[in-house]
Amino acid sequence: MPGATGGEEKLVGIVLVSHSAAVAASVAELATGLAGGGTTAPVAPAGGTEGGGFGTSSELISAAAAAVDRGAGVAVLTDLGSAVLTVKALLAEGDELPAGTRLVDAPFVEGAVAAVVTASTGADLAAVEAAAADAYSYRKV
């Protein structure tokens, strides 16, 4: 379902890449739940490997990005280093991810919440990336 189709609002899509399918799905659930009512930006987890193990999968990431692409760009957030490398490799390929896909440097949980909330307002990809990256400055104490 790549691209915007009839009647769909063009929102930035969010892909959450974790080494664990359960972590990616839980963070996606948390972020969409905290985004509030109304229209929520499309979010897809891409966690673990095709076989259900720990790791990352180019195929799962590509499928998740295609699923959330609405024509306004796709923000990809990752949990750990090799997930970053996998996404960078996909971006380098040039045709594995939708046009306008961006790897976002942000904390995984807080950044995901900020990205989904911001994208759900109809903000553009630059604003979504800035909100997610700003989550590095959130203080807890």
DSSP file with accessible surface (Angstrom, degrees, kcal/mol):
  #  RESIDUE AA STRUCTURE BP1 BP2  ACC     N-H-->O    O-->H-N    N-H-->O    O-->H-N    TCO  KAPPA ALPHA  PHI   PSI    X-CA   Y-CA   Z-CA
    1    1 A M              0   0  130      0, 0.0     4,-0.1     0, 0.0     2,-0.0   0.000 360.0 360.0 360.0  43.1    0.0    0.0    0.0
    2    2 A P        +     0   0   89      0, 0.0    68,-0.1     0, 0.0    65,-0.1  -0.342 360.0  14.0 -67.8 149.5    2.8    2.5   -0.8
    3    3 A G  S    S-     0   0   20     63,-0.2     2,-0.2    66,-0.2    68,-0.1   0.147 101.8 -52.7  77.1 165.4    2.0    6.1   -1.4
    4    4 A A        -     0   0   42     66,-0.1     2,-0.3     4,-0.0    66,-0.1  -0.525  55.7-162.0 -76.3 138.7   -1.2    8.0   -0.7
    5    5 A T    >   -     0   0   74     -2,-0.2     3,-2.5     1,-0.1    -2,-0.0  -0.752  43.9 -47.3-116.3 170.1   -4.3    6.6   -2.0
    6    6 A G  T 3  S-     0   0   84     -2,-0.3    -1,-0.1     1,-0.3     3,-0.1  -0.012 123.9  -3.2 -42.5 120.0   -7.7    8.1   -2.6
    7    7 A G  T 3  S+     0   0   88      1,-0.3    -1,-0.3    -3,-0.1     2,-0.2   0.276  93.7 132.5  85.7 -13.2   -8.9   10.1    0.4
    8    8 A E    <   -     0   0   65     -3,-2.5    -1,-0.3     1,-0.1     2,-0.2  -0.533  59.3-120.2 -75.3 138.0   -5.9    9.3    2.7
    9    9 A E        -     0   0  107     -2,-0.2     2,-1.2    -3,-0.1    -4,-0.1  -0.558  26.9-115.7 -73.0 138.8   -4.4   12.3    4.5
   10   10 A K        +     0   0  132     -2,-0.2     2,-0.3    61,-0.1    61,-0.1  -0.670  52.2 161.2 -79.8  98.4   -0.7   12.7    3.6
   11   11 A L        -     0   0    7     -2,-1.2    61,-0.6    57,-0.1    59,-0.5  -0.892  46.6-101.1-115.6 150.3    1.0   12.1    7.0
   12   12 A V        -     0   0    0    111,-0.5     2,-0.2    -2,-0.3    62,-0.2  -0.503  40.6-135.7 -65.5 132.8    4.6   11.3    7.7
   13   13 A G  E     -a   74   0A   0     60,-2.5    62,-3.1    -2,-0.2     2,-0.4  -0.646  11.7-145.4 -90.4 152.8    4.9    7.5    8.4
   14   14 A I  E     -ab  75  43A   0     28,-2.5    30,-2.3    -2,-0.2     2,-0.4  -0.978  10.4-168.9-122.8 130.1    6.9    6.2   11.3
   15   15 A V  E     -ab  76  44A   0     60,-2.6    62,-2.7    -2,-0.4     2,-0.6  -0.976   8.0-157.1-117.3 130.3    8.9    2.9   11.3
   16   16 A L  E     -ab  77  45A   0     28,-2.2    30,-2.9    -2,-0.4     2,-0.6  -0.929   8.9-165.0-111.5 110.8   10.3    1.6   14.6
   17   17 A V  E     +ab  78  46A   0     60,-3.2    62,-1.4    -2,-0.6     2,-0.3  -0.865  18.2 159.4-103.6 117.4   13.2   -0.7   14.2
   18   18 A S  E     - b   0  47A   1     28,-1.0    30,-1.8    -2,-0.6    37,-0.1  -0.920  50.8-122.3-130.3 159.4   14.2   -2.8   17.1
   19   19 A H  S    S+     0   0   32     -2,-0.3    36,-1.9    28,-0.2     2,-0.4   0.572 102.4  60.5 -73.1  -8.5   16.2   -6.0   17.6
   20   20 A S     >  -     0   0   19     34,-0.2     4,-2.5    28,-0.2     5,-0.2  -0.983  69.8-152.2-125.3 126.9   13.1   -7.4   19.3
   21   21 A A  H  > S+     0   0   53     -2,-0.4     4,-2.5    26,-0.3     5,-0.2   0.897 101.5  52.4 -60.7 -39.8    9.7   -7.8   17.6
   22   22 A A  H  > S+     0   0   65      2,-0.2     4,-2.4     1,-0.2    -1,-0.2   0.906 109.8  47.4 -65.8 -41.2    8.1   -7.4   21.0
   23   23 A V  H  > S+     0   0   65      2,-0.2     4,-2.7     1,-0.2     5,-0.3   0.948 113.0  48.3 -65.5 -47.4    9.9   -4.2   21.8
   24   24 A A  H  X S+     0   0    0     -4,-2.5     4,-2.2     1,-0.2    -2,-0.2   0.935 114.6  45.8 -59.4 -44.8    9.1   -2.7   18.4
   25   25 A A  H  X S+     0   0   46     -4,-2.5     4,-2.4    -5,-0.2    -1,-0.2   0.904 113.4  49.5 -66.6 -39.9    5.4   -3.6   18.7
   26   26 A S  H  X S+     0   0   67     -4,-2.4     4,-2.6    -5,-0.2    -2,-0.2   0.909 111.5  47.6 -67.1 -41.6    5.2   -2.3   22.3
   27   27 A V  H  X S+     0   0   11     -4,-2.7     4,-2.9     2,-0.2     5,-0.2   0.909 111.8  51.3 -67.2 -38.5    6.8    1.0   21.5
   28   28 A A  H  X S+     0   0   10     -4,-2.2     4,-2.5    -5,-0.3     5,-0.3   0.934 111.7  47.5 -61.5 -43.7    4.5    1.4   18.5
   29   29 A E  H  X S+     0   0  140     -4,-2.4     4,-2.3     2,-0.2    -2,-0.2   0.926 113.7  47.5 -63.6 -44.0    1.5    0.7   20.7
   30   30 A L  H  X S+     0   0   79     -4,-2.6     4,-2.2     2,-0.2    -2,-0.2   0.949 113.0  47.9 -62.2 -48.7    2.7    3.1   23.4
   31   31 A A  H  X S+     0   0    0     -4,-2.9     4,-0.8     1,-0.2    -2,-0.2   0.921 114.7  44.4 -63.5 -43.0    3.4    5.9   20.9
   32   32 A T  H >< S+     0   0   51     -4,-2.5     3,-0.6    -5,-0.2     4,-0.3   0.895 112.6  53.1 -70.1 -35.1    0.1    5.6   19.1
   33   33 A G  H >< S+     0   0   58     -4,-2.3     3,-0.7    -5,-0.3    -1,-0.2   0.868 110.7  46.3 -66.0 -35.3   -1.8    5.3   22.4
   34   34 A L  H 3< S+     0   0  104     -4,-2.2    -1,-0.2     1,-0.2    -2,-0.2   0.584  92.8  80.0 -83.6  -8.9   -0.2    8.5   23.7
   35   35 A A  T << S-     0   0   23     -4,-0.8    -1,-0.2    -3,-0.6    -2,-0.2   0.634  94.5-139.7 -73.5 -12.1   -0.9   10.4   20.4
   36   36 A G    <   -     0   0   45     -3,-0.7    -1,-0.2    -4,-0.3    -2,-0.0  -0.282  33.6 -35.1  86.9-171.8   -4.5   10.9   21.6
   37   37 A G  S    S+     0   0   74     -3,-0.1     2,-0.1    -2,-0.1    -3,-0.0  -0.064  97.4  43.6 -78.9-178.2   -7.7   10.7   19.7
   38   38 A G  S    S-     0   0   73      2,-0.1     2,-0.2     0, 0.0    -3,-0.0  -0.387 106.7  -2.5  81.3-158.3   -8.4   11.7   16.1
   39   39 A T        -     0   0   81     81,-0.1     2,-0.4    -2,-0.1     0, 0.0  -0.486  65.7-162.1 -71.8 130.9   -6.1   10.9   13.2
   40   40 A T        -     0   0   51     -2,-0.2     3,-0.1    81,-0.1    77,-0.1  -0.946  24.3-110.5-114.9 136.5   -2.9    9.1   14.1
   41   41 A A        -     0   0    3     75,-0.5     2,-0.2    -2,-0.4   -28,-0.1  -0.249  45.6 -93.2 -57.8 148.8    0.1    8.9   11.9
   42   42 A P        -     0   0   19      0, 0.0   -28,-2.5     0, 0.0     2,-0.4  -0.496  48.9-174.7 -68.9 132.2    0.7    5.5   10.4
   43   43 A V  E     -b   14   0A  33     -2,-0.2   -28,-0.2   -30,-0.2   -30,-0.0  -0.992   8.0-176.7-130.6 137.3    3.2    3.5   12.5
   44   44 A A  E     -b   15   0A  12    -30,-2.3   -28,-2.2    -2,-0.4     2,-0.3  -0.994  18.2-139.4-136.6 131.1    4.8    0.2   11.8
   45   45 A P  E     -b   16   0A  60      0, 0.0     2,-0.2     0, 0.0   -28,-0.2  -0.611  12.8-173.1 -80.7 145.9    7.1   -1.9   14.0
   46   46 A A  E     +b   17   0A   6    -30,-2.9   -28,-1.0    -2,-0.3     2,-0.4  -0.706  27.0 156.6-136.4  81.1   10.0   -3.7   12.3
   47   47 A G  E     -b   18   0A  11     -2,-0.2   -26,-0.3   -30,-0.2   -28,-0.2  -0.872  40.5 -13.2-117.3 144.6   11.5   -5.8   15.0
   48   48 A G  S    S-     0   0    2    -30,-1.8     9,-0.3     7,-0.9     6,-0.2  -0.154  88.9 -52.1  73.1-164.4   13.5   -9.0   15.0
   49   49 A T    >   -     0   0   44      4,-1.9     3,-2.1   -30,-0.2     8,-0.1  -0.605  51.1-100.4-107.2 169.2   14.2  -11.3   12.2
   50   50 A E  T 3  S+     0   0  111      1,-0.3    -1,-0.1    -2,-0.2     7,-0.0   0.833 123.3  55.1 -57.9 -31.8   11.8  -13.1    9.8
   51   51 A G  T 3  S-     0   0   78      3,-0.1    -1,-0.3     1,-0.0     3,-0.1   0.409 122.8-103.8 -84.0   2.3   12.2  -16.2   11.9
   52   52 A G  S <  S+     0   0   65     -3,-2.1   -31,-0.1     1,-0.2    -2,-0.1   0.509  80.4 125.4  90.9   4.4   11.2  -14.5   15.1
   53   53 A G        -     0   0   35      1,-0.1    -4,-1.9   -33,-0.1     2,-0.3  -0.223  69.2 -79.8 -88.3-179.1   14.7  -14.2   16.6
   54   54 A F  S    S+     0   0  169     -6,-0.2     2,-0.3   -34,-0.1   -34,-0.2  -0.594  86.6  64.9 -80.1 142.9   16.6  -11.2   17.8
   55   55 A G  S    S-     0   0   15    -36,-1.9    -7,-0.9    -2,-0.3     2,-0.3  -0.922  80.4 -73.1 141.8-167.2   18.2   -9.0   15.2
   56   56 A T        -     0   0   31     -2,-0.3     2,-0.4    -9,-0.1    -7,-0.1  -0.937  30.9-152.6-128.0 156.2   17.2   -6.8   12.3
   57   57 A S     >  -     0   0    5     -2,-0.3     4,-2.4    -9,-0.3     5,-0.2  -0.979  12.8-156.4-133.8 120.4   15.8   -7.6    8.9
   58   58 A S  H  > S+     0   0   46     -2,-0.4     4,-2.7     1,-0.2     5,-0.2   0.891 100.4  53.1 -57.1 -40.1   16.1   -5.5    5.8
   59   59 A E  H  > S+     0   0  125      2,-0.2     4,-2.4     1,-0.2    -1,-0.2   0.917 109.4  46.4 -65.6 -43.4   12.9   -7.2    4.4
   60   60 A L  H  > S+     0   0   59      2,-0.2     4,-2.3     1,-0.2    -1,-0.2   0.900 113.7  49.3 -66.5 -38.2   10.9   -6.3    7.5
   61   61 A I  H  X S+     0   0    1     -4,-2.4     4,-2.6     2,-0.2    -2,-0.2   0.942 112.0  47.8 -66.2 -46.1   12.1   -2.8    7.5
   62   62 A S  H  X S+     0   0   20     -4,-2.7     4,-2.3     1,-0.2    -2,-0.2   0.918 113.1  48.4 -61.1 -43.5   11.3   -2.3    3.8
   63   63 A A  H  X S+     0   0   62     -4,-2.4     4,-2.1    -5,-0.2    -1,-0.2   0.909 111.7  49.5 -64.7 -40.7    7.9   -3.8    4.2
   64   64 A A  H  X S+     0   0    9     -4,-2.3     4,-1.5     2,-0.2    -2,-0.2   0.926 110.8  49.8 -64.8 -43.0    7.1   -1.6    7.2
   65   65 A A  H  X S+     0   0    0     -4,-2.6     4,-1.0     1,-0.2     3,-0.3   0.922 111.3  48.6 -63.3 -41.9    8.3    1.6    5.4
   66   66 A A  H  < S+     0   0   32     -4,-2.3     3,-0.4     1,-0.2    -1,-0.2   0.896 109.0  54.9 -64.2 -36.3    6.1    0.7    2.4
   67   67 A A  H  < S+     0   0   38     -4,-2.1    -1,-0.2     1,-0.2    -2,-0.2   0.810 114.0  38.6 -69.0 -29.7    3.1    0.1    4.7
   68   68 A V  H  < S+     0   0    4     -4,-1.5     2,-0.4    -3,-0.3    -1,-0.2   0.500  84.3 118.7-100.2  -4.4    3.3    3.5    6.3
   69   69 A D     <  +     0   0   20     -4,-1.0   -66,-0.2    -3,-0.4     5,-0.1  -0.480  24.0 161.3 -68.8 117.8    4.2    5.6    3.3
   70   70 A R        -     0   0   35    -59,-0.5    -1,-0.2    -2,-0.4   -66,-0.1   0.163  67.6 -92.3-119.3  11.3    1.5    8.2    2.6
   71   71 A G  S    S+     0   0   41     28,-0.1   -59,-0.1   -61,-0.1   -61,-0.1   0.475 109.9  89.5  94.5   1.6    3.5   10.5    0.4
   72   72 A A  S    S-     0   0   34    -61,-0.6    53,-0.5     1,-0.4   -60,-0.2   0.305  99.3 -89.3-111.4   6.7    4.8   12.8    3.1
   73   73 A G        -     0   0    6     26,-0.2   -60,-2.5   -62,-0.2     2,-0.4  -0.260  34.2-103.7 104.6 163.9    8.0   10.9    4.0
   74   74 A V  E     -ac  13 101A   0     26,-1.9    28,-3.1   -62,-0.2     2,-0.5  -0.997  20.0-153.9-131.4 125.3    8.9    8.2    6.4
   75   75 A A  E     -ac  14 102A   0    -62,-3.1   -60,-2.6    -2,-0.4     2,-0.5  -0.885  12.0-160.4 -98.3 127.0   10.8    8.7    9.6
   76   76 A V  E     -ac  15 103A   0     26,-2.8    28,-3.0    -2,-0.5     2,-0.4  -0.946   6.6-171.9-112.2 122.9   12.8    5.6   10.8
   77   77 A L  E     -a   16   0A   0    -62,-2.7   -60,-3.2    -2,-0.5     2,-0.3  -0.918   7.8-163.3-112.0 142.4   13.8    5.3   14.5
   78   78 A T  E     -a   17   0A  15     26,-0.5   -60,-0.2    -2,-0.4    28,-0.2  -0.833  19.2-148.4-125.2 160.7   16.1    2.6   15.7
   79   79 A D  S    S+     0   0   44    -62,-1.4     2,-0.2    -2,-0.3    29,-0.2   0.915  73.6  13.7 -93.2 -52.9   17.1    1.0   19.0
   80   80 A L  S >> S-     0   0  105    -63,-0.2     4,-1.4     1,-0.0     3,-1.2  -0.781  83.2 -89.4-129.2 169.4   20.8   -0.1   18.7
   81   81 A G  H 3> S+     0   0   53      1,-0.3     4,-2.0    -2,-0.2     5,-0.1   0.782 117.7  49.7 -48.8 -48.8   23.8    0.2   16.5
   82   82 A S  H 3> S+     0   0   59      1,-0.2     4,-2.2     2,-0.2    -1,-0.3   0.816 106.2  58.2 -71.1 -21.7   23.3   -2.6   14.0
   83   83 A A  H <> S+     0   0    0     -3,-1.2     4,-2.3     2,-0.2    -1,-0.2   0.915 105.8  50.6 -67.0 -39.2   19.8   -1.5   13.4
   84   84 A V  H  X S+     0   0   38     -4,-1.4     4,-2.9     1,-0.2    -2,-0.2   0.934 109.7  50.1 -60.5 -46.4   21.2    1.9   12.3
   85   85 A L  H  X S+     0   0  117     -4,-2.0     4,-2.3     1,-0.2    -2,-0.2   0.895 109.2  51.5 -61.6 -39.2   23.6    0.1   10.0
   86   86 A T  H  X S+     0   0   25     -4,-2.2     4,-2.1     2,-0.2    -1,-0.2   0.933 112.4  45.2 -64.3 -44.8   20.8   -1.9    8.4
   87   87 A V  H  X S+     0   0    0     -4,-2.3     4,-2.7     1,-0.2     5,-0.2   0.928 111.7  52.5 -66.1 -42.5   18.7    1.2    7.7
   88   88 A K  H  X S+     0   0  123     -4,-2.9     4,-2.3     1,-0.2    -1,-0.2   0.901 108.7  51.0 -59.7 -39.8   21.8    3.0    6.4
   89   89 A A  H  X S+     0   0   52     -4,-2.3     4,-1.6     2,-0.2    -1,-0.2   0.913 110.2  49.2 -64.1 -41.0   22.5    0.1    4.0
   90   90 A L  H  X S+     0   0    7     -4,-2.1     4,-1.0     1,-0.2     6,-0.6   0.907 111.3  49.3 -64.2 -41.9   18.8    0.2    2.8
   91   91 A L  H >< S+     0   0   63     -4,-2.7     3,-0.5     1,-0.2    -1,-0.2   0.889 108.4  54.0 -64.2 -37.5   19.0    4.0    2.2
   92   92 A A  H 3< S+     0   0   85     -4,-2.3    -1,-0.2     1,-0.2    -2,-0.2   0.830  98.4  63.3 -66.5 -31.7   22.3    3.6    0.3
   93   93 A E  H 3< S-     0   0  127     -4,-1.6    -1,-0.2    -5,-0.1    -2,-0.2   0.841  92.9-152.6 -61.7 -34.5   20.6    1.0   -2.0
   94   94 A G  S << S+     0   0   62     -4,-1.0    -1,-0.1    -3,-0.5    -3,-0.1   0.094  78.4  52.9  88.9 -24.6   18.3    3.8   -3.1
   95   95 A D  S    S+     0   0  120     -5,-0.2    -1,-0.1     1,-0.1    -4,-0.1   0.304  84.1  80.9-127.1   9.2   15.3    1.8   -4.1
   96   96 A E  S    S+     0   0   85     -6,-0.6    -5,-0.1     2,-0.1    -6,-0.1   0.703  94.7  42.1 -88.6 -21.9   14.6   -0.3   -1.1
   97   97 A L  S    S-     0   0   19     -7,-0.3     4,-0.1    -6,-0.1     3,-0.1  -0.900  97.4 -89.8-124.3 154.3   12.8    2.3    0.9
   98   98 A P    >   -     0   0   22      0, 0.0     3,-1.0     0, 0.0   -24,-0.2  -0.213  54.4 -89.6 -59.6 151.7   10.1    4.9   -0.2
   99   99 A A  T 3  S+     0   0   97      1,-0.2   -26,-0.2   -26,-0.1   -28,-0.1  -0.319 115.6  34.2 -57.4 141.6   11.3    8.3   -1.5
  100  100 A G  T 3  S+     0   0   46      1,-0.3   -26,-1.9   -27,-0.1     2,-0.4   0.697  80.5 148.7  82.7  19.2   11.6   10.7    1.4
  101  101 A T  E <   -c   74   0A  18     -3,-1.0     2,-0.4   -28,-0.2    -1,-0.3  -0.735  23.9-172.8 -87.6 135.2   12.6    8.1    4.0
  102  102 A R  E     -c   75   0A  92    -28,-3.1   -26,-2.8    -2,-0.4     2,-0.5  -0.993  25.2-133.5-133.8 132.9   14.9    9.5    6.7
  103  103 A L  E     -c   76   0A  37     -2,-0.4     2,-0.5   -28,-0.2   -26,-0.2  -0.732  30.6-149.1 -79.7 125.4   16.9    7.8    9.5
  104  104 A V        -     0   0    3    -28,-3.0     2,-1.0    -2,-0.5   -26,-0.5  -0.869   8.5-141.0-106.5 127.5   16.2    9.9   12.6
  105  105 A D        +     0   0  116     -2,-0.5   -28,-0.1   -28,-0.1    -2,-0.0  -0.762  56.0 120.2 -86.2 101.7   18.7   10.2   15.4
  106  106 A A  S    S-     0   0    8     -2,-1.0   -28,-0.3   -28,-0.2    27,-0.2  -0.985  71.7 -82.7-156.9 156.5   16.6   10.1   18.5
  107  107 A P     >  -     0   0   24      0, 0.0     4,-1.2     0, 0.0     5,-0.4  -0.427  46.8-124.3 -63.3 144.2   16.0    8.1   21.6
  108  108 A F  H  > S+     0   0   28      3,-0.2     4,-1.5   -29,-0.2     5,-0.1   0.947  97.5  27.4 -64.0 -54.6   13.9    5.1   20.8
  109  109 A V  H  > S+     0   0   60      2,-0.2     4,-2.2     3,-0.2     5,-0.2   0.984 128.7  38.0 -75.8 -57.3   11.0    5.3   23.2
  110  110 A E  H  > S+     0   0   53      1,-0.2     4,-2.4     2,-0.2     5,-0.2   0.897 119.0  50.5 -62.5 -39.5   10.8    9.1   23.8
  111  111 A G  H  X S+     0   0    0     -4,-1.2     4,-2.8     2,-0.2    -1,-0.2   0.891 108.2  52.6 -65.4 -38.6   11.6    9.9   20.2
  112  112 A A  H  X S+     0   0    0     -4,-1.5     4,-2.7    -5,-0.4     5,-0.3   0.932 110.4  47.6 -63.5 -44.4    9.0    7.5   18.9
  113  113 A V  H  X S+     0   0   31     -4,-2.2     4,-2.7     1,-0.2     5,-0.3   0.953 114.4  46.4 -61.9 -48.4    6.3    9.2   21.1
  114  114 A A  H  X S+     0   0    9     -4,-2.4     4,-2.4     1,-0.2     5,-0.2   0.911 113.6  49.5 -60.8 -41.8    7.4   12.6   20.0
  115  115 A A  H  X S+     0   0    0     -4,-2.8     4,-3.0     2,-0.2     5,-0.2   0.936 113.5  44.6 -64.9 -45.5    7.5   11.6   16.3
  116  116 A V  H  X S+     0   0    0     -4,-2.7     4,-2.3     2,-0.2   -75,-0.5   0.931 114.5  48.3 -67.6 -44.2    4.1   10.0   16.3
  117  117 A V  H  X S+     0   0   57     -4,-2.7     4,-0.6    -5,-0.3    -1,-0.2   0.946 116.4  43.7 -60.7 -46.3    2.4   12.8   18.2
  118  118 A T  H ><>S+     0   0   32     -4,-2.4     5,-1.3    -5,-0.3     3,-1.2   0.931 113.7  49.4 -66.9 -45.5    4.0   15.4   15.9
  119  119 A A  H ><5S+     0   0    0     -4,-3.0     3,-1.9     1,-0.3  -107,-0.3   0.868 103.5  62.0 -62.2 -34.1    3.3   13.5   12.7
  120  120 A S  H 3<5S+     0   0   19     -4,-2.3    -1,-0.3     1,-0.3    -2,-0.2   0.708  95.5  60.8 -67.0 -18.5   -0.3   13.0   13.8
  121  121 A T  T <<5S-     0   0  107     -3,-1.2    -1,-0.3    -4,-0.6    -2,-0.2   0.510 123.0-104.8 -82.2  -6.2   -0.7   16.8   13.7
  122  122 A G  T < 5 +     0   0   37     -3,-1.9    -3,-0.2    -4,-0.2    -2,-0.1   0.531  66.2 159.4  93.1   9.0    0.1   16.8   10.0
  123  123 A A      < -     0   0   23     -5,-1.3  -111,-0.5     1,-0.1    -1,-0.2  -0.209  41.3-107.5 -62.9 156.3    3.6   18.2   10.5
  124  124 A D     >  -     0   0  101   -113,-0.1     4,-2.2     1,-0.1     3,-0.2  -0.235  34.6 -95.1 -80.6 175.0    6.2   17.7    7.7
  125  125 A L  H  > S+     0   0   15    -53,-0.5     4,-2.8     1,-0.2     5,-0.2   0.869 122.8  54.5 -61.6 -39.1    9.1   15.3    7.9
  126  126 A A  H  > S+     0   0   53      1,-0.2     4,-2.5     2,-0.2    -1,-0.2   0.914 110.3  46.5 -62.8 -40.6   11.6   17.9    9.1
  127  127 A A  H  > S+     0   0   39      2,-0.2     4,-2.4    -3,-0.2    -1,-0.2   0.887 112.2  50.6 -68.9 -38.1    9.3   18.9   12.0
  128  128 A V  H  X S+     0   0    0     -4,-2.2     4,-2.3     2,-0.2    -2,-0.2   0.940 112.1  47.3 -64.1 -45.2    8.8   15.2   12.9
  129  129 A E  H  X S+     0   0   56     -4,-2.8     4,-2.8     1,-0.2     5,-0.2   0.928 112.2  49.8 -62.0 -43.7   12.6   14.6   12.9
  130  130 A A  H  X S+     0   0   60     -4,-2.5     4,-2.3    -5,-0.2    -1,-0.2   0.909 110.7  49.4 -63.2 -41.9   13.2   17.7   15.0
  131  131 A A  H  X S+     0   0   21     -4,-2.4     4,-0.7     2,-0.2    -1,-0.2   0.920 113.3  46.5 -64.5 -42.3   10.6   16.7   17.6
  132  132 A A  H >< S+     0   0    1     -4,-2.3     3,-1.1     1,-0.2     4,-0.2   0.938 113.8  47.5 -65.8 -44.9   12.0   13.2   17.9
  133  133 A A  H >< S+     0   0   37     -4,-2.8     3,-1.9     1,-0.3     4,-0.2   0.863 103.3  63.1 -65.1 -34.3   15.6   14.5   18.1
  134  134 A D  H >< S+     0   0   92     -4,-2.3     3,-2.2     1,-0.3    -1,-0.3   0.740  83.2  79.4 -62.8 -20.6   14.6   17.0   20.7
  135  135 A A  G X< S+     0   0    4     -3,-1.1     3,-1.3    -4,-0.7    -1,-0.3   0.727  75.9  74.3 -62.9 -18.2   13.6   14.1   23.0
  136  136 A Y  G <  S+     0   0  134     -3,-1.9    -1,-0.3     1,-0.2    -2,-0.2   0.804  93.7  53.7 -60.5 -26.3   17.3   13.7   23.8
  137  137 A S  G <  S+     0   0   72     -3,-2.2    -1,-0.2    -4,-0.2     2,-0.2   0.504  77.5 121.3 -91.2  -1.9   16.9   16.8   25.9
  138  138 A Y    <   -     0   0  112     -3,-1.3     2,-0.4    -4,-0.2   -28,-0.0  -0.423  52.4-150.2 -63.4 128.4   14.0   15.5   28.0
  139  139 A R        -     0   0  209     -2,-0.2    -2,-0.1     1,-0.1    -1,-0.0  -0.812  18.9-174.2-101.9 142.3   15.0   15.5   31.7
  140  140 A K              0   0  163     -2,-0.4    -1,-0.1     1,-0.2    -2,-0.0   0.535 360.0 360.0-109.6 -14.8   13.6   12.9   34.1
  141  141 A V              0   0  164      0, 0.0    -1,-0.2     0, 0.0     0, 0.0  -0.996 360.0 360.0-134.8 360.0   15.1   14.3   37.3
